Amino acid sequence: MANSHRGLYRVKTMRMVLILQNKILHKSSSLTDFTNPMTKSFWVFSCDCGKDDPETNNEMKKDIVAIYTEEISLHENVTSESLQRTKALIMGAKRTSSHYQKEAEKCNARMETYEEARERAEVALIEERKLTTLWMSRAREYGWKDNISDCP
């Protein structure tokens, strides 16, 4: 994947150079400034720059419309891939969110069950204390004495 991006950037860079060169060619041809030695050396260099590399040579033969069309096509491909990755990430996030939502609902249901059980146990404990108090008072009426110090 990384190699394909490097190749894409290389082609994009070459295209930008060719587009700029084409724009400069059109401007200077309208000005007809071929007498300047700097301009002549630039044109000689620009004509020879892609002869040895077949990919560069093919790029230099394309006209500006073809270059722009291909550039737009590349942007569409990159955008499409990015959109697909984004959609996949969104779907994954939705699945994860749904999973956590279900787990939260289960947890809430368990908490309600535990809370109800705790309330029932609390009521039962209060009733048990009342009953214990009643039996203790009856035992005292019959002469029972509470000697805690005698217990081991």
KOLVOVO-819730 format. One record per atom (N, C-alpha, C): atom name; x, y, z. Coordinates in nm, 3 decimals. Each point is the difference from the previous one (the first is absolute). Layout:
BEGIN
<fimi atom="CA" east="X" north="Y" up="Z"/>
...
END
This chain:
BEGIN
<fimi atom="N" east="0.083" north="-0.119" up="0.000"/>
<fimi atom="CA" east="-0.083" north="0.119" up="0.000"/>
<fimi atom="C" east="0.087" north="0.125" up="0.000"/>
<fimi atom="N" east="0.109" north="-0.001" up="0.082"/>
<fimi atom="CA" east="0.087" north="0.116" up="0.007"/>
<fimi atom="C" east="0.071" north="0.023" up="-0.133"/>
<fimi atom="N" east="0.040" north="-0.109" up="-0.068"/>
<fimi atom="CA" east="0.065" north="0.013" up="-0.129"/>
<fimi atom="C" east="-0.091" north="0.064" up="-0.104"/>
<fimi atom="N" east="-0.126" north="-0.038" up="0.000"/>
<fimi atom="CA" east="-0.093" north="0.056" up="-0.098"/>
<fimi atom="C" east="-0.017" north="0.150" up="0.023"/>
<fimi atom="N" east="0.005" north="0.043" up="0.127"/>
<fimi atom="CA" east="-0.012" north="0.142" up="0.028"/>
<fimi atom="C" east="0.124" north="0.076" up="-0.045"/>
<fimi atom="N" east="0.119" north="-0.061" up="0.018"/>
<fimi atom="CA" east="0.122" north="0.065" up="-0.046"/>
<fimi atom="C" east="-0.002" north="0.019" up="-0.150"/>
<fimi atom="N" east="-0.042" north="-0.104" up="-0.071"/>
<fimi atom="CA" east="-0.010" north="0.010" up="-0.146"/>
<fimi atom="C" east="-0.101" north="0.104" up="-0.041"/>
<fimi atom="N" east="-0.109" north="0.008" up="0.072"/>
<fimi atom="CA" east="-0.104" north="0.099" up="-0.028"/>
<fimi atom="C" east="0.055" north="0.140" up="0.019"/>
<fimi atom="N" east="0.075" north="0.023" up="0.108"/>
<fimi atom="CA" east="0.056" north="0.132" up="0.024"/>
<fimi atom="C" east="0.105" north="0.035" up="-0.105"/>
<fimi atom="N" east="0.076" north="-0.099" up="-0.045"/>
<fimi atom="CA" east="0.100" north="0.025" up="-0.104"/>
<fimi atom="C" east="-0.068" north="0.044" up="-0.129"/>
<fimi atom="N" east="-0.107" north="-0.070" up="-0.036"/>
<fimi atom="CA" east="-0.074" north="0.035" up="-0.121"/>
<fimi atom="C" east="-0.065" north="0.136" up="0.017"/>
<fimi atom="N" east="-0.055" north="0.028" up="0.118"/>
<fimi atom="CA" east="-0.063" north="0.130" up="0.024"/>
<fimi atom="C" east="0.102" north="0.113" up="-0.011"/>
<fimi atom="N" east="0.118" north="-0.023" up="0.056"/>
<fimi atom="CA" east="0.105" north="0.102" up="-0.007"/>
<fimi atom="C" east="0.040" north="0.025" up="-0.144"/>
<fimi atom="N" east="0.016" north="-0.108" up="-0.077"/>
<fimi atom="CA" east="0.037" north="0.015" up="-0.141"/>
<fimi atom="C" east="-0.109" north="0.076" up="-0.075"/>
<fimi atom="N" east="-0.124" north="-0.030" up="0.031"/>
<fimi atom="CA" east="-0.111" north="0.069" up="-0.068"/>
<fimi atom="C" east="0.002" north="0.149" up="0.030"/>
<fimi atom="N" east="0.024" north="0.032" up="0.127"/>
<fimi atom="CA" east="0.004" north="0.141" up="0.036"/>
<fimi atom="C" east="0.113" north="0.072" up="-0.073"/>
<fimi atom="N" east="0.115" north="-0.065" up="-0.010"/>
<fimi atom="CA" east="0.113" north="0.059" up="-0.074"/>
<fimi atom="C" east="-0.040" north="0.021" up="-0.146"/>
<fimi atom="N" east="-0.064" north="-0.100" up="-0.059"/>
<fimi atom="CA" east="-0.040" north="0.011" up="-0.140"/>
<fimi atom="C" east="-0.106" north="0.108" up="-0.020"/>
<fimi atom="N" east="-0.093" north="0.011" up="0.093"/>
<fimi atom="CA" east="-0.102" north="0.103" up="-0.010"/>
<fimi atom="C" east="0.064" north="0.138" up="0.008"/>
<fimi atom="N" east="0.090" north="0.017" up="0.097"/>
<fimi atom="CA" east="0.069" north="0.129" up="0.012"/>
<fimi atom="C" east="0.083" north="0.029" up="-0.124"/>
<fimi atom="N" east="0.067" north="-0.101" up="-0.051"/>
<fimi atom="CA" east="0.080" north="0.017" up="-0.120"/>
<fimi atom="C" east="-0.089" north="0.041" up="-0.117"/>
<fimi atom="N" east="-0.114" north="-0.064" up="-0.013"/>
<fimi atom="CA" east="-0.093" north="0.031" up="-0.108"/>
<fimi atom="C" east="-0.049" north="0.144" up="0.012"/>
<fimi atom="N" east="-0.031" north="0.044" up="0.122"/>
<fimi atom="CA" east="-0.045" north="0.137" up="0.019"/>
<fimi atom="C" east="0.111" north="0.099" up="-0.035"/>
<fimi atom="N" east="0.122" north="-0.032" up="0.041"/>
<fimi atom="CA" east="0.113" north="0.088" up="-0.032"/>
<fimi atom="C" east="0.022" north="0.003" up="-0.151"/>
<fimi atom="N" east="-0.011" north="-0.114" up="-0.065"/>
<fimi atom="CA" east="0.015" north="-0.004" up="-0.146"/>
<fimi atom="C" east="-0.102" north="0.090" up="-0.069"/>
<fimi atom="N" east="-0.124" north="-0.007" up="0.044"/>
<fimi atom="CA" east="-0.103" north="0.083" up="-0.063"/>
<fimi atom="C" east="0.024" north="0.147" up="0.025"/>
<fimi atom="N" east="0.045" north="0.036" up="0.120"/>
<fimi atom="CA" east="0.026" north="0.141" up="0.029"/>
<fimi atom="C" east="0.119" north="0.051" up="-0.081"/>
<fimi atom="N" east="0.110" north="-0.075" up="0.000"/>
<fimi atom="CA" east="0.119" north="0.050" up="-0.067"/>
<fimi atom="C" east="-0.016" north="-0.006" up="-0.152"/>
<fimi atom="N" east="-0.082" north="-0.091" up="-0.052"/>
<fimi atom="CA" east="-0.018" north="-0.001" up="-0.145"/>
<fimi atom="C" east="-0.080" north="0.122" up="-0.042"/>
<fimi atom="N" east="-0.089" north="0.047" up="0.088"/>
<fimi atom="CA" east="-0.075" north="0.120" up="-0.036"/>
<fimi atom="C" east="0.090" north="0.122" up="0.011"/>
<fimi atom="N" east="0.100" north="-0.005" up="0.087"/>
<fimi atom="CA" east="0.091" north="0.113" up="0.013"/>
<fimi atom="C" east="0.116" north="-0.009" up="-0.099"/>
<fimi atom="N" east="0.020" north="-0.117" up="-0.055"/>
<fimi atom="CA" east="0.112" north="-0.029" up="-0.091"/>
<fimi atom="C" east="0.133" north="0.047" up="0.055"/>
<fimi atom="N" east="0.030" north="-0.044" up="0.121"/>
<fimi atom="CA" east="0.124" north="0.037" up="0.066"/>
<fimi atom="C" east="0.097" north="-0.117" up="-0.008"/>
<fimi atom="N" east="0.038" north="-0.038" up="-0.119"/>
<fimi atom="CA" east="0.095" north="-0.109" up="-0.017"/>
<fimi atom="C" east="0.143" north="0.051" up="-0.015"/>
<fimi atom="N" east="0.019" north="0.129" up="0.008"/>
<fimi atom="CA" east="0.135" north="0.056" up="-0.015"/>
<fimi atom="C" east="0.077" north="-0.005" up="0.130"/>
<fimi atom="N" east="-0.067" north="-0.011" up="0.110"/>
<fimi atom="CA" east="0.065" north="-0.006" up="0.130"/>
<fimi atom="C" east="0.072" north="-0.134" up="0.013"/>
<fimi atom="N" east="0.129" north="-0.001" up="0.034"/>
<fimi atom="CA" east="0.075" north="-0.127" up="0.011"/>
<fimi atom="C" east="-0.055" north="-0.091" up="0.111"/>
<fimi atom="N" east="-0.049" north="0.057" up="0.107"/>
<fimi atom="CA" east="-0.056" north="-0.081" up="0.109"/>
<fimi atom="C" east="-0.123" north="-0.076" up="-0.049"/>
<fimi atom="N" east="-0.081" north="0.064" up="-0.080"/>
<fimi atom="CA" east="-0.121" north="-0.063" up="-0.052"/>
<fimi atom="C" east="0.037" north="-0.113" up="-0.094"/>
<fimi atom="N" east="0.101" north="0.021" up="-0.083"/>
<fimi atom="CA" east="0.042" north="-0.105" up="-0.095"/>
<fimi atom="C" east="0.049" north="-0.124" up="0.075"/>
<fimi atom="N" east="0.081" north="0.020" up="0.103"/>
<fimi atom="CA" east="0.051" north="-0.117" up="0.074"/>
<fimi atom="C" east="-0.114" north="-0.073" up="0.071"/>
<fimi atom="N" east="-0.100" north="0.074" up="0.045"/>
<fimi atom="CA" east="-0.115" north="-0.063" up="0.065"/>
<fimi atom="C" east="-0.073" north="-0.088" up="-0.099"/>
<fimi atom="N" east="-0.020" north="0.048" up="-0.123"/>
<fimi atom="CA" east="-0.075" north="-0.077" up="-0.099"/>
<fimi atom="C" east="0.079" north="-0.123" up="-0.043"/>
<fimi atom="N" east="0.131" north="0.014" up="-0.010"/>
<fimi atom="CA" east="0.081" north="-0.116" up="-0.036"/>
<fimi atom="C" east="-0.009" north="-0.105" up="0.111"/>
<fimi atom="N" east="0.010" north="0.045" up="0.124"/>
<fimi atom="CA" east="-0.010" north="-0.092" up="0.113"/>
<fimi atom="C" east="-0.138" north="-0.066" up="0.004"/>
<fimi atom="N" east="-0.104" north="0.079" up="-0.017"/>
<fimi atom="CA" east="-0.135" north="-0.054" up="0.012"/>
<fimi atom="C" east="-0.031" north="-0.098" up="-0.112"/>
<fimi atom="N" east="0.060" north="0.018" up="-0.115"/>
<fimi atom="CA" east="-0.026" north="-0.093" up="-0.110"/>
<fimi atom="C" east="0.072" north="-0.133" up="0.022"/>
<fimi atom="N" east="0.114" north="0.002" up="0.068"/>
<fimi atom="CA" east="0.079" north="-0.121" up="0.019"/>
<fimi atom="C" east="-0.029" north="-0.073" up="0.132"/>
<fimi atom="N" east="-0.081" north="0.057" up="0.086"/>
<fimi atom="CA" east="-0.009" north="-0.054" up="0.137"/>
<fimi atom="C" east="-0.065" north="-0.137" up="0.008"/>
<fimi atom="N" east="-0.082" north="-0.041" up="-0.092"/>
<fimi atom="CA" east="-0.070" north="-0.127" up="0.014"/>
<fimi atom="C" east="0.031" north="-0.103" up="-0.106"/>
<fimi atom="N" east="0.106" north="0.018" up="-0.076"/>
<fimi atom="CA" east="0.027" north="-0.092" up="-0.111"/>
<fimi atom="C" east="0.033" north="-0.141" up="0.047"/>
<fimi atom="N" east="0.076" north="-0.012" up="0.108"/>
<fimi atom="CA" east="0.047" north="-0.132" up="0.043"/>
<fimi atom="C" east="-0.105" north="-0.079" up="0.078"/>
<fimi atom="N" east="-0.088" north="0.068" up="0.068"/>
<fimi atom="CA" east="-0.102" north="-0.067" up="0.081"/>
<fimi atom="C" east="-0.128" north="-0.012" up="-0.081"/>
<fimi atom="N" east="-0.045" north="-0.124" up="-0.031"/>
<fimi atom="CA" east="-0.119" north="-0.016" up="-0.085"/>
<fimi atom="C" east="-0.126" north="0.059" up="0.065"/>
<fimi atom="N" east="-0.011" north="-0.012" up="0.131"/>
<fimi atom="CA" east="-0.118" north="0.054" up="0.068"/>
<fimi atom="C" east="-0.005" north="0.153" up="-0.012"/>
<fimi atom="N" east="0.114" north="0.063" up="0.023"/>
<fimi atom="CA" east="0.007" north="0.145" up="-0.012"/>
<fimi atom="C" east="-0.021" north="0.043" up="-0.145"/>
<fimi atom="N" east="0.057" north="-0.074" up="-0.093"/>
<fimi atom="CA" east="-0.015" north="0.031" up="-0.142"/>
<fimi atom="C" east="-0.148" north="-0.005" up="-0.040"/>
<fimi atom="N" east="-0.072" north="-0.103" up="0.046"/>
<fimi atom="CA" east="-0.144" north="-0.010" up="-0.030"/>
<fimi atom="C" east="-0.077" north="0.116" up="0.062"/>
<fimi atom="N" east="0.038" north="0.039" up="0.122"/>
<fimi atom="CA" east="-0.067" north="0.112" up="0.066"/>
<fimi atom="C" east="0.021" north="0.130" up="-0.077"/>
<fimi atom="N" east="0.120" north="0.019" up="-0.053"/>
<fimi atom="CA" east="0.029" north="0.125" up="-0.071"/>
<fimi atom="C" east="-0.074" north="0.008" up="-0.133"/>
<fimi atom="N" east="-0.038" north="-0.113" up="-0.057"/>
<fimi atom="CA" east="-0.071" north="0.000" up="-0.127"/>
<fimi atom="C" east="-0.148" north="0.033" up="0.016"/>
<fimi atom="N" east="-0.052" north="-0.013" up="0.121"/>
<fimi atom="CA" east="-0.142" north="0.026" up="0.023"/>
<fimi atom="C" east="-0.029" north="0.149" up="-0.008"/>
<fimi atom="N" east="-0.120" north="0.032" up="-0.042"/>
<fimi atom="CA" east="-0.037" north="0.141" up="-0.001"/>
<fimi atom="C" east="-0.058" north="0.037" up="0.137"/>
<fimi atom="N" east="-0.023" north="0.127" up="0.021"/>
<fimi atom="CA" east="-0.040" north="0.051" up="0.131"/>
<fimi atom="C" east="-0.137" north="-0.054" up="0.042"/>
<fimi atom="N" east="-0.092" north="-0.018" up="-0.093"/>
<fimi atom="CA" east="-0.134" north="-0.052" up="0.033"/>
<fimi atom="C" east="0.011" north="-0.144" up="0.050"/>
<fimi atom="N" east="0.082" north="-0.080" up="-0.066"/>
<fimi atom="CA" east="0.018" north="-0.138" up="0.043"/>
<fimi atom="C" east="0.063" north="-0.006" up="0.139"/>
<fimi atom="N" east="0.095" north="0.089" up="0.025"/>
<fimi atom="CA" east="0.066" north="0.004" up="0.131"/>
<fimi atom="C" east="-0.101" north="0.037" up="0.107"/>
<fimi atom="N" east="-0.080" north="0.105" up="-0.027"/>
<fimi atom="CA" east="-0.102" north="0.040" up="0.098"/>
<fimi atom="C" east="-0.103" north="-0.111" up="0.021"/>
<fimi atom="N" east="-0.040" north="-0.065" up="-0.107"/>
<fimi atom="CA" east="-0.098" north="-0.108" up="0.010"/>
<fimi atom="C" east="0.055" north="-0.114" up="0.085"/>
<fimi atom="N" east="0.123" north="-0.036" up="-0.024"/>
<fimi atom="CA" east="0.062" north="-0.108" up="0.078"/>
<fimi atom="C" east="0.018" north="0.041" up="0.146"/>
<fimi atom="N" east="0.034" north="0.126" up="0.021"/>
<fimi atom="CA" east="0.016" north="0.051" up="0.136"/>
<fimi atom="C" east="-0.133" north="-0.007" up="0.076"/>
<fimi atom="N" east="-0.108" north="0.040" up="-0.066"/>
<fimi atom="CA" east="-0.133" north="-0.007" up="0.061"/>
<fimi atom="C" east="-0.037" north="-0.144" up="0.029"/>
<fimi atom="N" east="0.033" north="-0.089" up="-0.093"/>
<fimi atom="CA" east="-0.029" north="-0.142" up="0.020"/>
<fimi atom="C" east="0.075" north="-0.055" up="0.122"/>
<fimi atom="N" east="0.126" north="0.039" up="0.014"/>
<fimi atom="CA" east="0.078" north="-0.044" up="0.116"/>
<fimi atom="C" east="-0.060" north="0.054" up="0.130"/>
<fimi atom="N" east="-0.041" north="0.126" up="-0.002"/>
<fimi atom="CA" east="-0.064" north="0.058" up="0.118"/>
<fimi atom="C" east="-0.129" north="-0.073" up="0.033"/>
<fimi atom="N" east="-0.077" north="-0.036" up="-0.101"/>
<fimi atom="CA" east="-0.124" north="-0.075" up="0.022"/>
<fimi atom="C" east="0.030" north="-0.135" up="0.064"/>
<fimi atom="N" east="0.104" north="-0.068" up="-0.050"/>
<fimi atom="CA" east="0.038" north="-0.130" up="0.056"/>
<fimi atom="C" east="0.041" north="0.012" up="0.147"/>
<fimi atom="N" east="0.083" north="0.100" up="0.029"/>
<fimi atom="CA" east="0.046" north="0.020" up="0.137"/>
<fimi atom="C" east="-0.119" north="0.034" up="0.090"/>
<fimi atom="N" east="-0.088" north="0.087" up="-0.049"/>
<fimi atom="CA" east="-0.118" north="0.038" up="0.077"/>
<fimi atom="C" east="-0.091" north="-0.120" up="0.022"/>
<fimi atom="N" east="-0.017" north="-0.081" up="-0.102"/>
<fimi atom="CA" east="-0.085" north="-0.119" up="0.011"/>
<fimi atom="C" east="0.056" north="-0.097" up="0.104"/>
<fimi atom="N" east="0.131" north="-0.023" up="-0.005"/>
<fimi atom="CA" east="0.063" north="-0.090" up="0.098"/>
<fimi atom="C" east="-0.014" north="0.056" up="0.141"/>
<fimi atom="N" east="0.020" north="0.130" up="0.013"/>
<fimi atom="CA" east="-0.013" north="0.064" up="0.131"/>
<fimi atom="C" east="-0.144" north="-0.011" up="0.051"/>
<fimi atom="N" east="-0.095" north="0.018" up="-0.089"/>
<fimi atom="CA" east="-0.142" north="-0.012" up="0.038"/>
<fimi atom="C" east="-0.033" north="-0.142" up="0.043"/>
<fimi atom="N" east="0.054" north="-0.098" up="-0.071"/>
<fimi atom="CA" east="-0.025" north="-0.141" up="0.037"/>
<fimi atom="C" east="0.058" north="-0.031" up="0.138"/>
<fimi atom="N" east="0.123" north="0.048" up="0.025"/>
<fimi atom="CA" east="0.060" north="-0.022" up="0.131"/>
<fimi atom="C" east="-0.082" north="0.068" up="0.110"/>
<fimi atom="N" east="-0.047" north="0.121" up="-0.029"/>
<fimi atom="CA" east="-0.080" north="0.073" up="0.098"/>
<fimi atom="C" east="-0.131" north="-0.073" up="0.029"/>
<fimi atom="N" east="-0.065" north="-0.048" up="-0.106"/>
<fimi atom="CA" east="-0.125" north="-0.074" up="0.019"/>
<fimi atom="C" east="0.023" north="-0.127" up="0.082"/>
<fimi atom="N" east="0.110" north="-0.069" up="-0.028"/>
<fimi atom="CA" east="0.032" north="-0.122" up="0.076"/>
<fimi atom="C" east="0.025" north="0.034" up="0.147"/>
<fimi atom="N" east="0.071" north="0.109" up="0.025"/>
<fimi atom="CA" east="0.025" north="0.041" up="0.138"/>
<fimi atom="C" east="-0.130" north="0.038" up="0.071"/>
<fimi atom="N" east="-0.089" north="0.068" up="-0.072"/>
<fimi atom="CA" east="-0.129" north="0.038" up="0.059"/>
<fimi atom="C" east="-0.081" north="-0.124" up="0.035"/>
<fimi atom="N" east="-0.002" north="-0.098" up="-0.091"/>
<fimi atom="CA" east="-0.074" north="-0.124" up="0.027"/>
<fimi atom="C" east="0.058" north="-0.072" up="0.121"/>
<fimi atom="N" east="0.132" north="-0.005" up="0.008"/>
<fimi atom="CA" east="0.065" north="-0.062" up="0.116"/>
<fimi atom="C" east="-0.035" north="0.072" up="0.129"/>
<fimi atom="N" east="-0.001" north="0.133" up="-0.006"/>
<fimi atom="CA" east="-0.036" north="0.079" up="0.119"/>
<fimi atom="C" east="-0.146" north="-0.024" up="0.039"/>
<fimi atom="N" east="-0.088" north="-0.012" up="-0.101"/>
<fimi atom="CA" east="-0.141" north="-0.027" up="0.030"/>
<fimi atom="C" east="-0.016" north="-0.137" up="0.066"/>
<fimi atom="N" east="0.071" north="-0.101" up="-0.053"/>
<fimi atom="CA" east="-0.008" north="-0.134" up="0.059"/>
<fimi atom="C" east="0.050" north="0.001" up="0.145"/>
<fimi atom="N" east="0.112" north="0.066" up="0.021"/>
<fimi atom="CA" east="0.057" north="0.007" up="0.134"/>
<fimi atom="C" east="-0.095" north="0.073" up="0.094"/>
<fimi atom="N" east="-0.055" north="0.111" up="-0.048"/>
<fimi atom="CA" east="-0.094" north="0.077" up="0.081"/>
<fimi atom="C" east="-0.122" north="-0.083" up="0.035"/>
<fimi atom="N" east="-0.052" north="-0.074" up="-0.096"/>
<fimi atom="CA" east="-0.116" north="-0.086" up="0.024"/>
<fimi atom="C" east="0.033" north="-0.107" up="0.104"/>
<fimi atom="N" east="0.119" north="-0.059" up="-0.012"/>
<fimi atom="CA" east="0.043" north="-0.102" up="0.095"/>
<fimi atom="C" east="0.005" north="0.058" up="0.142"/>
<fimi atom="N" east="0.062" north="0.117" up="0.015"/>
<fimi atom="CA" east="0.011" north="0.062" up="0.132"/>
<fimi atom="C" east="-0.137" north="0.042" up="0.053"/>
<fimi atom="N" east="-0.089" north="0.042" up="-0.090"/>
<fimi atom="CA" east="-0.136" north="0.037" up="0.041"/>
<fimi atom="C" east="-0.073" north="-0.122" up="0.058"/>
<fimi atom="N" east="0.014" north="-0.116" up="-0.069"/>
<fimi atom="CA" east="-0.063" north="-0.123" up="0.049"/>
<fimi atom="C" east="0.058" north="-0.040" up="0.135"/>
<fimi atom="N" east="0.132" north="0.011" up="0.014"/>
<fimi atom="CA" east="0.064" north="-0.035" up="0.127"/>
<fimi atom="C" east="-0.048" north="0.094" up="0.111"/>
<fimi atom="N" east="-0.016" north="0.128" up="-0.032"/>
<fimi atom="CA" east="-0.048" north="0.096" up="0.100"/>
<fimi atom="C" east="-0.143" north="-0.033" up="0.042"/>
<fimi atom="N" east="-0.084" north="-0.040" up="-0.096"/>
<fimi atom="CA" east="-0.138" north="-0.038" up="0.033"/>
<fimi atom="C" east="-0.002" north="-0.124" up="0.091"/>
<fimi atom="N" east="0.087" north="-0.099" up="-0.030"/>
<fimi atom="CA" east="0.008" north="-0.118" up="0.086"/>
<fimi atom="C" east="0.044" north="0.039" up="0.141"/>
<fimi atom="N" east="0.099" north="0.088" up="0.007"/>
<fimi atom="CA" east="0.052" north="0.044" up="0.129"/>
<fimi atom="C" east="-0.109" north="0.071" up="0.080"/>
<fimi atom="N" east="-0.077" north="0.087" up="-0.068"/>
<fimi atom="CA" east="-0.108" north="0.071" up="0.069"/>
<fimi atom="C" east="-0.106" north="-0.097" up="0.051"/>
<fimi atom="N" east="-0.033" north="-0.102" up="-0.080"/>
<fimi atom="CA" east="-0.099" north="-0.100" up="0.043"/>
<fimi atom="C" east="0.051" north="-0.075" up="0.123"/>
<fimi atom="N" east="0.127" north="-0.037" up="0.000"/>
<fimi atom="CA" east="0.059" north="-0.070" up="0.116"/>
<fimi atom="C" east="-0.001" north="0.090" up="0.124"/>
<fimi atom="N" east="0.033" north="0.127" up="-0.020"/>
<fimi atom="CA" east="0.002" north="0.093" up="0.113"/>
<fimi atom="C" east="-0.139" north="0.014" up="0.061"/>
<fimi atom="N" east="-0.102" north="0.005" up="-0.084"/>
<fimi atom="CA" east="-0.137" north="0.007" up="0.051"/>
<fimi atom="C" east="-0.034" north="-0.125" up="0.080"/>
<fimi atom="N" east="0.040" north="-0.117" up="-0.051"/>
<fimi atom="CA" east="-0.025" north="-0.126" up="0.071"/>
<fimi atom="C" east="0.071" north="0.000" up="0.135"/>
<fimi atom="N" east="0.126" north="0.042" up="0.002"/>
<fimi atom="CA" east="0.076" north="0.002" up="0.125"/>
<fimi atom="C" east="-0.061" north="0.101" up="0.097"/>
<fimi atom="N" east="-0.044" north="0.113" up="-0.050"/>
<fimi atom="CA" east="-0.059" north="0.102" up="0.086"/>
<fimi atom="C" east="-0.130" north="-0.052" up="0.063"/>
<fimi atom="N" east="-0.082" north="-0.068" up="-0.079"/>
<fimi atom="CA" east="-0.124" north="-0.058" up="0.053"/>
<fimi atom="C" east="0.032" north="-0.105" up="0.107"/>
<fimi atom="N" east="0.101" north="-0.083" up="-0.025"/>
<fimi atom="CA" east="0.039" north="-0.103" up="0.097"/>
<fimi atom="C" east="0.052" north="0.065" up="0.128"/>
<fimi atom="N" east="0.077" north="0.107" up="-0.013"/>
<fimi atom="CA" east="0.052" north="0.070" up="0.118"/>
<fimi atom="C" east="-0.114" north="0.059" up="0.082"/>
<fimi atom="N" east="-0.099" north="0.060" up="-0.069"/>
<fimi atom="CA" east="-0.115" north="0.057" up="0.071"/>
<fimi atom="C" east="-0.078" north="-0.109" up="0.074"/>
<fimi atom="N" east="-0.020" north="-0.116" up="-0.064"/>
<fimi atom="CA" east="-0.069" north="-0.111" up="0.066"/>
<fimi atom="C" east="0.079" north="-0.048" up="0.121"/>
<fimi atom="N" east="0.132" north="-0.009" up="-0.015"/>
<fimi atom="CA" east="0.084" north="-0.045" up="0.112"/>
<fimi atom="C" east="-0.005" north="0.102" up="0.114"/>
<fimi atom="N" east="-0.004" north="0.127" up="-0.033"/>
<fimi atom="CA" east="-0.007" north="0.104" up="0.103"/>
<fimi atom="C" east="-0.132" north="-0.010" up="0.077"/>
<fimi atom="N" east="-0.111" north="-0.020" up="-0.071"/>
<fimi atom="CA" east="-0.131" north="-0.017" up="0.065"/>
<fimi atom="C" east="0.002" north="-0.125" up="0.088"/>
<fimi atom="N" east="0.057" north="-0.109" up="-0.050"/>
<fimi atom="CA" east="0.007" north="-0.125" up="0.078"/>
<fimi atom="C" east="0.085" north="0.020" up="0.125"/>
<fimi atom="N" east="0.110" north="0.075" up="-0.010"/>
<fimi atom="CA" east="0.086" north="0.027" up="0.116"/>
<fimi atom="C" east="-0.075" north="0.082" up="0.105"/>
<fimi atom="N" east="-0.074" north="0.100" up="-0.044"/>
<fimi atom="CA" east="-0.078" north="0.081" up="0.094"/>
<fimi atom="C" east="-0.103" north="-0.087" up="0.072"/>
<fimi atom="N" east="-0.067" north="-0.086" up="-0.076"/>
<fimi atom="CA" east="-0.098" north="-0.091" up="0.061"/>
<fimi atom="C" east="0.068" north="-0.095" up="0.098"/>
<fimi atom="N" east="0.118" north="-0.050" up="-0.035"/>
<fimi atom="CA" east="0.075" north="-0.091" up="0.089"/>
<fimi atom="C" east="0.040" north="0.072" up="0.128"/>
<fimi atom="N" east="0.043" north="0.125" up="-0.008"/>
<fimi atom="CA" east="0.037" north="0.077" up="0.119"/>
<fimi atom="C" east="-0.122" north="0.023" up="0.090"/>
<fimi atom="N" east="-0.113" north="0.030" up="-0.064"/>
<fimi atom="CA" east="-0.123" north="0.019" up="0.079"/>
<fimi atom="C" east="-0.035" north="-0.129" up="0.074"/>
<fimi atom="N" east="0.009" north="-0.112" up="-0.071"/>
<fimi atom="CA" east="-0.031" north="-0.130" up="0.060"/>
<fimi atom="C" east="0.099" north="-0.032" up="0.113"/>
<fimi atom="N" east="0.128" north="0.030" up="-0.021"/>
<fimi atom="CA" east="0.102" north="-0.024" up="0.102"/>
<fimi atom="C" east="-0.029" north="0.085" up="0.123"/>
<fimi atom="N" east="-0.034" north="0.124" up="-0.022"/>
<fimi atom="CA" east="-0.033" north="0.089" up="0.112"/>
<fimi atom="C" east="-0.120" north="-0.054" up="0.078"/>
<fimi atom="N" east="-0.101" north="-0.048" up="-0.070"/>
<fimi atom="CA" east="-0.118" north="-0.057" up="0.064"/>
<fimi atom="C" east="0.038" north="-0.121" up="0.085"/>
<fimi atom="N" east="0.081" north="-0.092" up="-0.054"/>
<fimi atom="CA" east="0.039" north="-0.120" up="0.074"/>
<fimi atom="C" east="0.090" north="0.036" up="0.118"/>
<fimi atom="N" east="0.083" north="0.099" up="-0.017"/>
<fimi atom="CA" east="0.087" north="0.042" up="0.111"/>
<fimi atom="C" east="-0.085" north="0.057" up="0.114"/>
<fimi atom="N" east="-0.099" north="0.082" up="-0.036"/>
<fimi atom="CA" east="-0.085" north="0.058" up="0.105"/>
<fimi atom="C" east="-0.081" north="-0.109" up="0.071"/>
<fimi atom="N" east="-0.050" north="-0.099" up="-0.070"/>
<fimi atom="CA" east="-0.074" north="-0.111" up="0.061"/>
<fimi atom="C" east="0.092" north="-0.082" up="0.091"/>
<fimi atom="N" east="0.123" north="-0.023" up="-0.046"/>
<fimi atom="CA" east="0.095" north="-0.076" up="0.081"/>
<fimi atom="C" east="0.031" north="0.074" up="0.129"/>
<fimi atom="N" east="0.012" north="0.130" up="-0.004"/>
<fimi atom="CA" east="0.027" north="0.079" up="0.120"/>
<fimi atom="C" east="-0.121" north="-0.005" up="0.095"/>
<fimi atom="N" east="-0.119" north="-0.003" up="-0.056"/>
<fimi atom="CA" east="-0.120" north="-0.009" up="0.083"/>
<fimi atom="C" east="0.001" north="-0.131" up="0.079"/>
<fimi atom="N" east="0.056" north="-0.105" up="-0.058"/>
<fimi atom="CA" east="0.004" north="-0.131" up="0.068"/>
<fimi atom="C" east="0.127" north="-0.017" up="0.084"/>
<fimi atom="N" east="0.077" north="0.106" up="0.018"/>
<fimi atom="CA" east="0.114" north="-0.005" up="0.089"/>
<fimi atom="C" east="0.135" north="-0.024" up="-0.066"/>
<fimi atom="N" east="0.009" north="0.003" up="-0.127"/>
<fimi atom="CA" east="0.130" north="-0.019" up="-0.066"/>
<fimi atom="C" east="0.084" north="0.124" up="0.017"/>
<fimi atom="N" east="0.126" north="-0.022" up="0.033"/>
<fimi atom="CA" east="0.093" north="0.113" up="0.016"/>
<fimi atom="C" east="0.106" north="-0.011" up="-0.108"/>
<fimi atom="N" east="0.034" north="0.113" up="-0.055"/>
<fimi atom="CA" east="0.097" north="0.006" up="-0.110"/>
<fimi atom="C" east="0.139" north="0.018" up="0.060"/>
<fimi atom="N" east="0.078" north="-0.108" up="0.013"/>
<fimi atom="CA" east="0.136" north="0.007" up="0.054"/>
<fimi atom="C" east="0.099" north="-0.020" up="-0.114"/>
<fimi atom="N" east="0.039" north="0.106" up="-0.057"/>
<fimi atom="CA" east="0.093" north="-0.006" up="-0.113"/>
<fimi atom="C" east="0.140" north="-0.036" up="0.048"/>
<fimi atom="N" east="0.036" north="0.039" up="0.122"/>
<fimi atom="CA" east="0.134" north="-0.027" up="0.050"/>
<fimi atom="C" east="0.024" north="-0.148" up="0.025"/>
<fimi atom="N" east="-0.105" north="-0.080" up="0.014"/>
<fimi atom="CA" east="0.015" north="-0.144" up="0.022"/>
<fimi atom="C" east="0.036" north="-0.076" up="-0.127"/>
<fimi atom="N" east="-0.025" north="0.060" up="-0.114"/>
<fimi atom="CA" east="0.027" north="-0.068" up="-0.128"/>
<fimi atom="C" east="0.149" north="-0.004" up="-0.028"/>
<fimi atom="N" east="0.048" north="-0.110" up="-0.054"/>
<fimi atom="CA" east="0.144" north="-0.010" up="-0.030"/>
<fimi atom="C" east="0.041" north="0.085" up="-0.116"/>
END
